[in-house]
């Protein structure tokens, strides 16, 4: 009876210690719980296989050993269940963050015509002076969101007008990220487990690469987006994200 109580208290102590460690090191919770579960399961099985743990001894059932084996296997499944439960909660949190990030972009895209006209009317319209050459978005590049974001990017010093095209002042990856957000609905998705944001593709896969290459006097913007899509957001992405707020 004493041996059985010792097994029970040892199991409880091990379980509590494991969950405390997992709680302290939250970033590796799932890994800690899975590692402990596999260690218990495989270790107990090996000890049974080589005969160090004997359920039958001297023709009698060793109840303490049987209880210990049962509790070890039970704890293994409990740790696995806890690890997957934690992982599910983290994914739900990421989905909530994703929704809160994507919604502002949709609101801007559905902006009514009247505010756009008001924005255009604020631009200087000299009547008797020679009008300098400036950038005019054409065709599929000319969207309300593009006009608004490009204007803010110029205001924040991320790019500038040079004749009839734009000059980007940051990295090509960051330019592809901004254009992906404008024309494809790309968005940053924060991972609480990895403690960083990832570049997620939007609903529209068509990326007007040739038009954007000409507009910014760049090459292979589409390839730059394709290479980084799904990976961590490029350095300086917060400066771009602020343009969509």
C-alpha positions as CSV (number, residue, x, y, z in Angstrom):
1,X,0.0,0.0,0.0
2,X,2.8,2.4,0.9
3,X,4.5,1.7,-2.5
4,X,1.3,2.4,-4.4
5,X,0.9,5.8,-2.6
6,X,4.5,6.6,-3.4
7,X,3.9,5.9,-7.1
8,X,0.7,8.1,-7.1
9,X,2.5,11.0,-5.4
10,X,5.5,10.8,-7.7
11,X,3.2,10.8,-10.8
12,X,1.3,13.8,-9.5
13,X,4.6,15.6,-8.7
14,X,5.9,14.9,-12.2
15,X,2.7,16.1,-13.9
16,X,2.6,19.4,-11.9
17,X,6.3,20.0,-12.5
18,X,5.9,19.4,-16.3
19,X,2.9,21.8,-16.6
20,X,4.8,24.5,-14.5
21,X,7.8,24.3,-16.8
22,X,5.6,24.5,-19.9
23,X,3.8,27.5,-18.4
24,X,7.1,29.3,-17.7
25,X,8.5,28.6,-21.2
26,X,5.3,29.4,-23.1
27,X,7.1,29.7,-26.5
28,X,8.0,26.0,-26.3
29,X,4.9,24.6,-24.4
30,X,3.9,22.2,-27.1
31,X,7.4,20.9,-27.5
32,X,7.9,20.4,-23.8
33,X,4.6,18.5,-23.4
34,X,5.3,16.3,-26.4
35,X,8.8,15.5,-25.3
36,X,7.7,14.5,-21.8
37,X,4.9,12.4,-23.2
38,X,7.2,10.5,-25.5
39,X,9.8,10.1,-22.8
40,X,7.3,8.5,-20.5
41,X,5.7,6.3,-23.1
42,X,9.0,5.1,-24.7
43,X,10.9,4.9,-21.4
44,X,8.2,2.8,-19.7
45,X,8.0,0.5,-22.7
46,X,11.7,-0.1,-22.8
47,X,11.9,-0.8,-19.0
48,X,9.1,-3.3,-19.5
49,X,10.8,-4.9,-22.5
50,X,14.2,-5.4,-20.8
51,X,12.6,-6.7,-17.6
52,X,13.5,-3.9,-15.1
53,X,9.8,-3.4,-14.5
54,X,8.1,-6.7,-13.6
55,X,4.4,-6.9,-13.3
56,X,4.6,-10.5,-12.1
57,X,7.2,-11.3,-9.4
58,X,7.4,-14.5,-7.4
59,X,4.1,-15.6,-8.9
60,X,2.2,-12.6,-7.7
61,X,1.1,-9.3,-9.3
62,X,3.2,-6.4,-8.2
63,X,0.4,-3.8,-7.9
64,X,2.7,-0.9,-7.4
65,X,4.5,-1.6,-10.7
66,X,1.2,-2.1,-12.5
67,X,-0.1,1.2,-11.1
68,X,3.1,3.0,-12.1
69,X,2.9,1.7,-15.7
70,X,-0.8,2.6,-16.0
71,X,-0.2,6.1,-14.7
72,X,2.9,6.6,-16.9
73,X,0.9,5.8,-20.1
74,X,-2.1,7.8,-18.9
75,X,0.1,10.9,-18.3
76,X,1.6,10.5,-21.7
77,X,-1.8,10.8,-23.3
78,X,-2.7,13.7,-21.0
79,X,0.4,15.6,-22.0
80,X,-0.2,15.0,-25.7
81,X,-3.8,16.2,-25.4
82,X,-2.7,19.3,-23.5
83,X,0.0,20.1,-26.1
84,X,-2.6,19.9,-29.0
85,X,-5.1,21.9,-27.0
86,X,-2.6,24.7,-26.5
87,X,-1.7,24.6,-30.2
88,X,-5.4,24.9,-31.1
89,X,-5.8,28.0,-28.8
90,X,-2.7,29.6,-30.3
91,X,-4.1,29.2,-33.9
92,X,-7.5,30.6,-32.8
93,X,-5.6,33.7,-31.4
94,X,-3.7,34.1,-34.7
95,X,-7.0,33.9,-36.6
96,X,-8.5,36.7,-34.5
97,X,-5.4,38.9,-35.1
98,X,-5.7,38.1,-38.8
99,X,-9.3,39.2,-38.9
100,X,-8.5,42.5,-37.1
101,X,-5.7,43.2,-39.6
102,X,-7.5,42.3,-42.8
103,X,-10.8,44.2,-42.1
104,X,-9.3,47.7,-42.3
105,X,-7.9,46.9,-45.8
106,X,-11.4,45.8,-47.0
107,X,-12.9,49.0,-45.7
108,X,-10.4,51.1,-47.7
109,X,-11.1,49.1,-50.8
110,X,-14.8,49.7,-50.6
111,X,-14.4,53.5,-50.1
112,X,-17.2,55.4,-51.9
113,X,-16.5,57.5,-54.9
114,X,-17.3,60.8,-53.3
115,X,-14.4,60.8,-50.8
116,X,-12.0,59.8,-53.6
117,X,-13.1,62.9,-55.6
118,X,-12.7,65.1,-52.5
119,X,-9.1,63.7,-52.1
120,X,-8.3,64.5,-55.8
121,X,-9.8,68.0,-55.4
122,X,-7.3,68.8,-52.7
123,X,-4.4,68.3,-55.1
124,X,-3.1,71.6,-56.5
125,X,-4.6,72.5,-59.9
126,X,-2.6,75.4,-61.4
127,X,-4.6,77.1,-64.2
128,X,-2.1,79.5,-65.7
129,X,1.2,77.9,-65.0
130,X,3.0,75.1,-66.9
131,X,2.0,71.8,-65.3
132,X,5.0,69.7,-64.4
133,X,5.1,66.0,-65.5
134,X,3.8,63.8,-62.7
135,X,2.8,60.1,-62.2
136,X,-0.6,59.1,-63.3
137,X,-1.7,55.6,-62.5
138,X,-3.2,53.8,-65.5
139,X,-5.4,50.8,-66.1
140,X,-5.3,48.1,-63.4
141,X,-2.9,50.1,-61.3
142,X,-5.4,52.9,-60.8
143,X,-7.4,51.9,-57.7
144,X,-8.6,54.0,-54.8
145,X,-6.4,52.0,-52.4
146,X,-3.3,52.4,-54.6
147,X,-3.8,56.2,-54.9
148,X,-4.2,56.6,-51.1
149,X,-1.3,54.3,-50.1
150,X,1.1,55.8,-52.7
151,X,0.3,59.3,-51.5
152,X,1.0,58.4,-47.9
153,X,4.2,56.5,-48.9
154,X,5.5,59.7,-50.6
155,X,4.5,61.8,-47.5
156,X,6.4,59.4,-45.2
157,X,9.5,59.4,-47.4
158,X,9.2,55.8,-48.5
159,X,9.2,56.8,-52.2
160,X,9.1,59.9,-54.4
161,X,8.0,61.0,-57.9
162,X,10.7,61.2,-60.6
163,X,9.2,62.4,-63.8
164,X,6.5,60.0,-64.9
165,X,7.4,57.2,-62.5
166,X,8.1,56.5,-58.8
167,X,11.4,55.9,-57.1
168,X,11.3,53.5,-54.2
169,X,13.7,54.4,-51.3
170,X,13.6,51.1,-49.4
171,X,14.3,47.4,-50.2
172,X,12.8,45.6,-53.2
173,X,11.2,43.0,-50.8
174,X,9.4,45.8,-48.9
175,X,8.1,47.3,-52.2
176,X,6.8,43.9,-53.3
177,X,5.2,43.6,-49.9
178,X,3.4,47.0,-50.2
179,X,2.2,46.2,-53.7
180,X,1.1,42.8,-52.6
181,X,-1.0,44.4,-49.9
182,X,-2.5,46.9,-52.4
183,X,-3.3,44.7,-55.4
184,X,-3.6,41.1,-53.9
185,X,-4.9,41.8,-50.4
186,X,-1.7,40.3,-48.8
187,X,-1.5,40.8,-45.0
188,X,0.8,40.2,-42.0
189,X,-0.2,37.3,-39.7
190,X,1.3,37.4,-36.2
191,X,2.3,34.1,-34.7
192,X,2.2,34.1,-30.9
193,X,4.2,30.9,-30.7
194,X,7.0,32.2,-33.0
195,X,6.7,35.8,-31.7
196,X,6.8,37.3,-35.3
197,X,4.6,38.1,-38.2
198,X,4.4,36.2,-41.5
199,X,3.6,37.4,-45.0
200,X,0.3,35.8,-45.9
201,X,-1.2,35.9,-49.5
202,X,-4.5,37.6,-50.0
203,X,-7.6,36.4,-51.9
204,X,-6.5,37.8,-55.2
205,X,-3.5,36.0,-56.7
206,X,-3.1,38.2,-59.8
207,X,-0.1,40.5,-59.3
208,X,0.4,43.2,-62.0
209,X,4.1,42.7,-62.2
210,X,4.9,44.2,-65.6
211,X,3.0,47.4,-64.9
212,X,4.6,47.8,-61.4
213,X,8.1,47.1,-62.8
214,X,7.6,50.0,-65.2
215,X,6.0,52.3,-62.6
216,X,8.9,51.9,-60.2
217,X,11.7,51.3,-62.7
218,X,12.3,47.9,-61.0
219,X,12.7,44.3,-62.2
220,X,11.2,41.0,-61.0
221,X,8.9,42.5,-58.3
222,X,6.6,39.5,-58.8
223,X,9.4,37.1,-58.2
224,X,10.4,39.0,-55.1
225,X,6.9,38.6,-53.8
226,X,6.8,34.9,-54.7
227,X,10.1,34.2,-52.9
228,X,9.0,35.9,-49.6
229,X,5.3,35.0,-49.6
230,X,4.6,32.7,-46.6
231,X,7.9,33.7,-44.9
232,X,8.5,36.3,-42.3
233,X,7.6,39.8,-43.3
234,X,10.5,41.9,-44.7
235,X,12.5,44.3,-42.5
236,X,10.7,47.6,-42.1
237,X,7.2,46.1,-42.7
238,X,5.7,48.2,-39.9
239,X,6.3,51.3,-42.0
240,X,4.2,49.8,-44.8
241,X,1.5,48.5,-42.5
242,X,1.0,52.0,-41.0
243,X,-0.1,53.1,-44.5
244,X,-3.1,50.8,-44.3
245,X,-4.3,51.8,-40.9
